[in-house]
Amino acid sequence: MPVNFIIRIGMKRIFLYALYAVAALTASSCAKHVATGPNEAGKRYFDAWLHVNHPDAVPSGRGIYIIEESEGTGIAVTKDGYAFVEYTVTDLDGNISSYTSAQTAKMLGQYKEANYYGPKAWTTADNTIMAGVADIVTGMKPGGIRKAVVPSWLLTYSVYGTADEYLKNETDNANAIYEIKVTDFTKDIQQWQIDSIGGYFNSHRDIFGTMTAADSLKQKGFYYKQVKAPVDTTSFPKDTTIYINYTGKLLSGLVFDTTDEKTAKDNGIWSSSRTYAPVKVSWGEKFSDIKMGDNTVISGFSNTLWQMRAMEKGIGIFWSDLGYGKSGSGNSIPAYSPLVFEIEIVEKPEE
């Protein structure tokens, strides 16, 4: 990068900081009393930055500043449900720290084919979402977009009664700018998942035929579709060892795990450190006893196997309560994700 360019950038930052300092001094000189409590210096800097960059912005909620907004339609987000959102988060200088967009990942040179990009579920109840972020999404409707400046003291999961208490208890968080689009909102995350699974069946009628979201088996939120009949319908004894091939994916089709090398390469998850071959499964007295290798597995996976017999091929579909729940797993499985596992019982591989 040319030296003169670096000098210009540095001078620009110095000039901006000087403006913030002047604005802060101006604001304080006009006041009859300047507070000197905890974190007041950080507040003066934030106020000065806002004065320079968004002088007409007015506070809302507990002290956020909405600087752009477009309306959505449908059910408004309340503090007792689950908002599905797409977002970009930056610092006050515009540096991106978090995002959900594949396009942004590509722009930053961080895109990975195996990662999930798209809406993520946020719980909106107190203590489960940061105060300032809750102030942004509350009242938004699907399709709506808000861009807001959030001071550092509102980036906390704690709930206080007054704005002064938030400032007093501010930690080491940084001020941030959130641009959020709400794509959906529900008060019943389980029903939302069941409806999503029903939509998956509708989109894959060639596989699932007339199956609907009402066709769950005894365990609610769990579905099984036989793809290839077994050679023997006898249940496996509890001390049986079998071998399987499998592929795990989201309802969107994103593959996050597989034993098939070609599938791994086609979906950008191939690893040179992994062996792609049928894996050993140890049967148990009940489905929760099933192990893959020496490891236990999520209950939706073991329940899928429990439906199967010798050389059978089938598909298990289940909600997140039987998978990775409210936490998700890694960069591929977001919170509250129903999962799809295609499994085939095969012969023991030759050694």
C-alpha positions as CSV (number, residue, x, y, z in Angstrom):
1,M,0.0,0.0,0.0
2,P,1.6,3.5,-0.9
3,V,3.0,5.4,2.0
4,N,1.1,8.6,1.1
5,F,-2.2,6.7,1.1
6,I,-1.4,5.4,4.7
7,I,-0.6,8.9,5.8
8,R,-3.9,10.2,4.4
9,I,-5.8,7.5,6.2
10,G,-4.0,8.3,9.4
11,M,-4.6,12.0,9.1
12,K,-8.3,11.4,8.4
13,R,-8.6,9.3,11.6
14,I,-6.7,12.0,13.6
15,F,-9.1,14.6,12.2
16,L,-12.1,12.6,13.1
17,Y,-10.9,11.9,16.6
18,A,-10.3,15.7,17.0
19,L,-13.8,16.4,15.9
20,Y,-15.1,13.9,18.5
21,A,-13.1,15.6,21.1
22,V,-14.3,19.1,20.2
23,A,-17.9,17.8,20.1
24,A,-17.4,16.2,23.5
25,L,-16.0,19.4,25.0
26,T,-18.8,21.5,23.4
27,A,-21.4,19.2,24.8
28,S,-19.9,19.3,28.3
29,S,-19.4,23.1,28.3
30,C,-23.1,23.6,27.6
31,A,-24.1,21.5,30.5
32,K,-24.5,22.8,34.1
33,H,-23.1,19.6,35.5
34,V,-20.7,17.1,34.0
35,A,-21.1,13.5,35.4
36,T,-18.0,11.8,36.5
37,G,-19.4,8.4,37.3
38,P,-18.2,5.0,36.0
39,N,-17.8,4.8,32.2
40,E,-18.7,8.5,31.7
41,A,-15.7,9.0,29.5
42,G,-17.0,6.2,27.2
43,K,-20.4,7.9,27.1
44,R,-18.9,11.2,26.2
45,Y,-17.0,9.6,23.3
46,F,-20.1,7.8,22.1
47,D,-22.2,11.1,22.3
48,A,-19.5,12.9,20.4
49,W,-19.3,10.3,17.7
50,L,-23.0,10.4,17.3
51,H,-23.0,14.2,17.2
52,V,-20.5,14.2,14.3
53,N,-21.9,11.3,12.3
54,H,-25.7,11.3,13.0
55,P,-26.5,14.7,14.5
56,D,-30.3,14.3,13.9
57,A,-30.6,10.9,15.5
58,V,-32.9,10.6,18.5
59,P,-32.8,7.9,21.1
60,S,-35.4,5.1,21.4
61,G,-35.8,2.1,23.7
62,R,-33.2,2.2,26.4
63,G,-30.9,4.4,24.4
64,I,-30.3,3.0,20.9
65,Y,-30.3,5.2,17.8
66,I,-32.2,4.0,14.7
67,I,-30.6,5.6,11.7
68,E,-32.4,3.6,8.9
69,E,-35.6,1.8,8.8
70,S,-38.1,0.1,6.4
71,E,-41.4,-1.5,7.4
72,G,-42.3,-5.1,7.1
73,T,-45.6,-6.9,7.2
74,G,-47.2,-9.6,9.4
75,I,-46.8,-10.4,13.1
76,A,-44.6,-7.9,15.0
77,V,-41.7,-9.2,17.1
78,T,-42.5,-9.3,20.8
79,K,-40.4,-10.2,23.9
80,D,-41.8,-13.7,24.2
81,G,-40.8,-15.6,21.0
82,Y,-38.3,-16.3,18.4
83,A,-37.2,-13.9,15.7
84,F,-35.4,-15.2,12.6
85,V,-33.0,-12.5,11.5
86,E,-30.3,-11.7,8.9
87,Y,-27.8,-9.2,10.2
88,T,-24.5,-7.4,9.8
89,V,-22.6,-6.0,12.8
90,T,-19.9,-3.4,12.6
91,D,-17.9,-1.2,14.9
92,L,-18.2,2.6,14.7
93,D,-15.5,2.7,12.0
94,G,-17.4,0.3,9.8
95,N,-15.3,-2.8,10.4
96,I,-17.5,-5.9,10.1
97,S,-17.4,-8.2,13.1
98,S,-20.4,-10.5,12.5
99,Y,-22.8,-11.4,9.7
100,T,-25.1,-14.0,8.2
101,S,-24.7,-13.3,4.5
102,A,-22.8,-15.5,2.1
103,Q,-22.2,-12.4,0.0
104,T,-20.5,-10.7,2.9
105,A,-18.4,-13.8,3.6
106,K,-17.2,-13.8,0.0
107,M,-16.4,-10.1,0.1
108,L,-14.3,-10.6,3.2
109,G,-12.6,-13.7,1.8
110,Q,-14.1,-15.9,4.5
111,Y,-16.6,-17.9,2.6
112,K,-16.7,-21.6,3.2
113,E,-19.1,-23.9,1.2
114,A,-19.8,-26.0,4.3
115,N,-20.9,-23.1,6.5
116,Y,-24.5,-22.1,7.0
117,Y,-25.5,-18.7,5.7
118,G,-29.0,-17.3,6.2
119,P,-31.5,-16.3,8.9
120,K,-30.7,-17.3,12.5
121,A,-33.1,-17.7,15.4
122,W,-32.9,-15.3,18.3
123,T,-34.9,-15.8,21.4
124,T,-36.4,-12.4,22.4
125,A,-37.1,-12.9,26.1
126,D,-35.2,-10.9,28.7
127,N,-31.8,-12.2,29.6
128,T,-31.6,-14.3,26.4
129,I,-30.8,-11.4,24.0
130,M,-28.7,-8.3,24.5
131,A,-30.7,-5.3,25.7
132,G,-29.9,-3.0,22.8
133,V,-30.5,-5.7,20.2
134,A,-33.8,-6.5,21.8
135,D,-34.7,-2.8,21.4
136,I,-33.9,-3.0,17.7
137,V,-35.9,-6.1,16.9
138,T,-38.9,-5.6,19.2
139,G,-41.8,-4.2,17.0
140,M,-40.2,-5.2,13.7
141,K,-42.2,-7.2,11.2
142,P,-41.0,-9.9,8.7
143,G,-39.4,-8.1,5.7
144,G,-38.6,-5.1,7.8
145,I,-35.1,-3.7,8.2
146,R,-33.5,-1.6,10.9
147,K,-30.1,-0.1,11.2
148,A,-29.2,1.2,14.6
149,V,-26.3,2.4,16.7
150,V,-26.0,0.6,20.0
151,P,-23.8,2.0,22.8
152,S,-21.6,-0.5,24.5
153,W,-23.5,-0.4,27.8
154,L,-26.6,-1.8,26.1
155,L,-24.7,-4.8,24.7
156,T,-25.5,-6.8,27.8
157,Y,-27.9,-9.7,28.6
158,S,-28.6,-8.2,32.0
159,V,-31.8,-6.2,32.6
160,Y,-31.8,-3.0,34.7
161,G,-34.5,-0.5,35.5
162,T,-32.9,2.7,34.3
163,A,-30.5,3.9,31.6
164,D,-28.1,5.0,34.3
165,E,-27.9,1.5,35.7
166,Y,-26.9,0.2,32.3
167,L,-24.1,2.7,32.0
168,K,-23.0,2.1,35.6
169,N,-22.7,-1.7,34.9
170,E,-21.0,-1.4,31.5
171,T,-18.2,-3.9,30.9
172,D,-15.7,-4.0,28.2
173,N,-18.1,-4.2,25.2
174,A,-17.6,-2.0,22.2
175,N,-20.1,0.3,20.6
176,A,-21.7,-1.4,17.6
177,I,-23.9,-0.7,14.6
178,Y,-26.5,-3.4,13.8
179,E,-28.3,-3.8,10.5
180,I,-31.0,-6.4,11.0
181,K,-33.7,-7.8,8.7
182,V,-36.4,-9.9,10.3
183,T,-37.5,-12.8,8.1
184,D,-39.9,-14.5,10.4
185,F,-41.3,-14.6,13.9
186,T,-43.0,-17.3,16.0
187,K,-44.0,-17.8,19.6
188,D,-43.9,-21.6,19.2
189,I,-40.5,-22.8,17.9
190,Q,-41.6,-26.4,17.9
191,Q,-44.6,-25.8,15.8
192,W,-42.5,-23.7,13.5
193,Q,-40.1,-26.6,13.0
194,I,-42.9,-29.1,12.4
195,D,-44.4,-26.7,9.7
196,S,-40.9,-26.5,8.2
197,I,-40.6,-30.2,8.0
198,G,-44.1,-30.3,6.4
199,G,-42.8,-27.9,3.8
200,Y,-39.8,-30.2,3.2
201,F,-42.1,-33.1,2.5
202,N,-44.1,-30.9,0.0
203,S,-40.9,-30.0,-1.8
204,H,-39.8,-33.7,-2.1
205,R,-42.9,-35.6,-3.0
206,D,-40.9,-37.9,-5.2
207,I,-39.3,-39.3,-2.1
208,F,-41.9,-38.8,0.7
209,G,-45.1,-39.4,-1.3
210,T,-48.1,-38.4,0.8
211,M,-46.2,-37.9,4.1
212,T,-47.2,-34.8,6.0
213,A,-46.2,-33.0,9.2
214,A,-48.9,-35.0,11.0
215,D,-47.2,-38.3,10.3
216,S,-44.7,-38.3,13.1
217,L,-44.0,-41.5,14.9
218,K,-44.5,-42.2,18.6
219,Q,-41.8,-39.6,19.5
220,K,-43.2,-36.2,18.6
221,G,-41.1,-34.3,16.0
222,F,-39.6,-37.5,14.6
223,Y,-40.3,-38.9,11.1
224,Y,-39.0,-41.9,9.2
225,K,-39.3,-42.8,5.5
226,Q,-38.2,-46.2,4.3
227,V,-36.4,-45.9,0.9
228,K,-35.2,-49.5,0.4
229,A,-36.8,-52.5,2.2
230,P,-34.7,-54.7,4.4
231,V,-33.7,-58.3,3.5
232,D,-34.9,-59.4,6.9
233,T,-37.5,-57.8,9.2
234,T,-36.1,-59.3,12.4
235,S,-35.0,-56.8,15.0
236,F,-31.3,-56.8,15.8
237,P,-30.3,-58.4,19.1
238,K,-28.9,-55.9,21.6
239,D,-25.3,-57.1,21.2
240,T,-25.3,-56.7,17.4
241,T,-22.7,-54.8,15.4
242,I,-23.7,-53.3,12.1
243,Y,-22.1,-51.0,9.6
244,I,-23.8,-47.9,8.0
245,N,-23.2,-45.2,5.4
246,Y,-25.0,-41.9,6.2
247,T,-25.3,-38.3,5.1
248,G,-26.6,-35.5,7.4
249,K,-28.1,-32.3,6.0
250,L,-30.3,-29.3,6.9
251,L,-33.8,-28.9,5.4
252,S,-32.1,-26.4,3.0
253,G,-30.0,-29.2,1.6
254,L,-26.7,-28.1,3.2
255,V,-24.7,-31.2,3.9
256,F,-22.8,-31.1,7.2
257,D,-21.6,-34.7,7.6
258,T,-21.2,-37.9,5.4
259,T,-19.4,-41.1,5.1
260,D,-19.3,-40.9,1.3
261,E,-16.2,-39.3,-0.1
262,K,-17.9,-38.1,-3.3
263,T,-20.7,-36.5,-1.4
264,A,-18.1,-34.8,0.9
265,K,-16.2,-33.4,-2.1
266,D,-19.4,-32.3,-3.9
267,N,-20.5,-30.3,-0.9
268,G,-17.2,-28.8,0.2
269,I,-16.7,-30.7,3.4
270,W,-14.1,-33.2,2.3
271,S,-11.1,-33.5,4.7
272,S,-7.8,-35.3,4.0
273,S,-7.6,-36.3,7.7
274,R,-10.8,-38.4,7.5
275,T,-11.4,-41.9,6.2
276,Y,-14.6,-42.2,4.1
277,A,-16.0,-45.6,4.6
278,P,-18.9,-47.4,6.4
279,V,-18.8,-46.9,10.2
280,K,-19.4,-49.4,12.9
281,V,-22.6,-49.1,15.0
282,S,-23.2,-51.1,18.3
283,W,-26.8,-52.0,19.0
284,G,-28.3,-51.7,22.4
285,E,-31.3,-52.7,24.5
286,K,-33.0,-49.5,23.6
287,F,-32.4,-46.9,20.9
288,S,-30.7,-44.5,23.3
289,D,-28.0,-47.2,23.9
290,I,-26.9,-47.2,20.3
291,K,-23.3,-46.1,19.8
292,M,-21.3,-45.2,16.6
293,G,-17.8,-46.3,17.2
294,D,-17.3,-45.5,20.9
295,N,-19.5,-42.5,20.9
296,T,-23.1,-41.9,21.7
297,V,-25.2,-40.1,19.0
298,I,-28.0,-37.5,19.0
299,S,-31.3,-39.1,19.8
300,G,-32.9,-38.4,16.4
301,F,-30.0,-40.3,14.7
302,S,-30.3,-43.3,17.0
303,N,-34.1,-43.3,16.7
304,T,-33.7,-43.4,12.9
305,L,-31.5,-46.5,13.2
306,W,-33.9,-48.1,15.7
307,Q,-36.5,-48.2,12.9
308,M,-34.2,-50.1,10.5
309,R,-33.4,-53.7,9.8
310,A,-30.8,-55.6,7.9
311,M,-29.6,-53.9,4.6
312,E,-32.5,-51.3,4.9
313,K,-32.1,-47.8,3.6
314,G,-34.2,-44.9,5.1
315,I,-34.4,-41.2,5.9
316,G,-34.9,-39.8,9.4
317,I,-36.2,-36.3,9.8
318,F,-36.5,-34.7,13.2
319,W,-36.8,-31.4,15.0
320,S,-34.0,-29.8,17.0
321,D,-35.1,-31.2,20.4
322,L,-33.8,-34.6,19.0
323,G,-30.7,-32.9,17.5
324,Y,-28.6,-30.0,18.6
325,G,-31.3,-27.9,20.2
326,K,-31.0,-24.2,21.0
327,S,-27.2,-24.2,20.6
328,G,-26.7,-25.7,17.1
329,S,-23.4,-27.2,16.2
330,G,-20.4,-25.6,14.7
331,N,-20.7,-23.3,11.7
332,S,-23.0,-25.6,9.7
333,I,-26.0,-26.3,12.1
334,P,-27.7,-23.2,13.5
335,A,-29.9,-23.2,16.6
336,Y,-33.4,-24.8,16.3
337,S,-32.5,-26.7,13.1
338,P,-34.5,-29.7,12.0
339,L,-32.2,-32.3,10.6
340,V,-32.3,-34.9,7.8
341,F,-30.2,-38.1,7.9
342,E,-30.1,-40.6,5.0
343,I,-28.8,-43.9,6.3
344,E,-28.1,-47.3,4.7
345,I,-27.2,-50.4,6.6
346,V,-24.4,-52.2,4.6
347,E,-22.1,-55.1,4.7
348,K,-19.0,-55.0,6.9
349,P,-16.2,-53.4,4.8
350,E,-13.3,-55.6,3.9
351,E,-10.2,-54.9,6.0
